Amino acid sequence: MRKLILAVTTALLAPAVFAHHSNSFYQVDQIITLTGTVNEWRWMNPHTWLYMTVVGEDGKPQEWAVEGRAPGILGRAGWDAGSLKAGETVTVHASPAKNGDPVGIIARVTKADGTVLGNAATNASRAAVPATTAAPAAPAPGARPNFAGVYYPAPTGAQAGGGAPPPAARRPGEPLPPPTRSAPTGDLSQGRSPEAPKLTPDYLAKWNVIRESRIGGSYEYDNIANCLPPGMPAMMSMAYGMEIMQDEQKITFFSEHQDALRRVYLDGRKPSERVLNDPTYAGYSTGRWEGDTLVVDTVALTTNSFIDGSSPHSDRMTVQERIRFVEGGILENRITVNDPEALTEPWQVVRRYRKASAPDDELREFACAEGLRERDAPDR
């Protein structure tokens, strides 16, 4: 039945629909309104999909495929596999695809009964850090802090603008104003921010090539759209949450986004010549304790990755992190990137993470390749 319902869509749009898109595929700062009938709601990795029939201005039905966030993100925003049912009427605010296909990305869905489904997480783990949170007790002499647990980003100050603000108070029955965008701009069309790494002329020229490619909708230089790891230090933004596992020998960081993983060895080992000649996305990390602060040095990073998601680097790049508790349940990570070939000066950024408690301390698998399998399946 599903294949019959989606015959038109899959025949015309299969490569576009089932691909793992990034924000650069869409006009994320434009919003269109689609009202129609649900054909199917697919709760799948790495992104969900809503297939619906919309009657156009010419009176003819048109099949639309509208991409949603990853199940992990939407689950924390109140969605689940049964949120939408075939046959029900919905109104979707979405950003359209740049190429003009009837494909979009969800900003908000409103059901016929008035239920609103958005992208913002509803659990307390994603709340801003309260200024009055008490500092953690100092560990006993000789003891090490225990970082183990699940964490979500905890933006403060200027970083707090990274999420959508809560809607203003409304009168009973008053409709929500339409959203103004579906996602952050990912195609680099807005140029480089003042906080971006300062690139040398040669590497700025490389970045401009990447920018033009993404503005044009290409995924050639978009690792996330190609199901590749975000790499270090970009993965430490931990936008979807992370789990830290710790013992005396090592600390392991696991990111829900892209199922990215890295290990920090604490047993005094040093990177061997074999390791240095085998660069990877996560690199090779060794750590040491300076009081209550974990100091991590990372080397052997592949040049196929990016410093911050788009800034290229050389094979000489190294990363140092200083990680410690600064408030109750709040980890701070001060990251310094050095690259004498790609950077005119070291790049520094501070990340903060809030420790989650049950039931929010469970991450969901991302399984990016599931989307590639759907795209490449012969019966699509």
Secondary structure as UniProt FT lines:
FT   HELIX           2..5
FT   HELIX           7..18
FT   HELIX           23..25
FT   TURN            28..29
FT   STRAND          32..42
FT   STRAND          49..55
FT   TURN            57..58
FT   STRAND          61..67
FT   HELIX           71..76
FT   TURN            77..78
FT   TURN            81..82
FT   TURN            86..87
FT   STRAND          89..97
FT   TURN            98..99
FT   STRAND          103..111
FT   TURN            112..113
FT   STRAND          116..117
FT   HELIX           124..126
FT   TURN            131..132
FT   TURN            141..142
FT   STRAND          149..153
FT   HELIX           157..162
FT   TURN            172..173
FT   TURN            189..190
FT   TURN            194..195
FT   HELIX           201..215
FT   TURN            216..217
FT   TURN            220..221
FT   TURN            223..227
FT   TURN            232..233
FT   HELIX           234..237
FT   TURN            239..240
FT   STRAND          242..246
FT   STRAND          250..255
FT   HELIX           257..259
FT   STRAND          261..265
FT   HELIX           273..276
FT   STRAND          284..290
FT   TURN            291..292
FT   STRAND          293..299
FT   TURN            303..304
FT   TURN            315..316
FT   STRAND          318..327
FT   TURN            328..329
FT   STRAND          330..338
FT   TURN            340..342
FT   STRAND          347..355
FT   TURN            358..359
FT   HELIX           369..376
FT   TURN            378..379
//
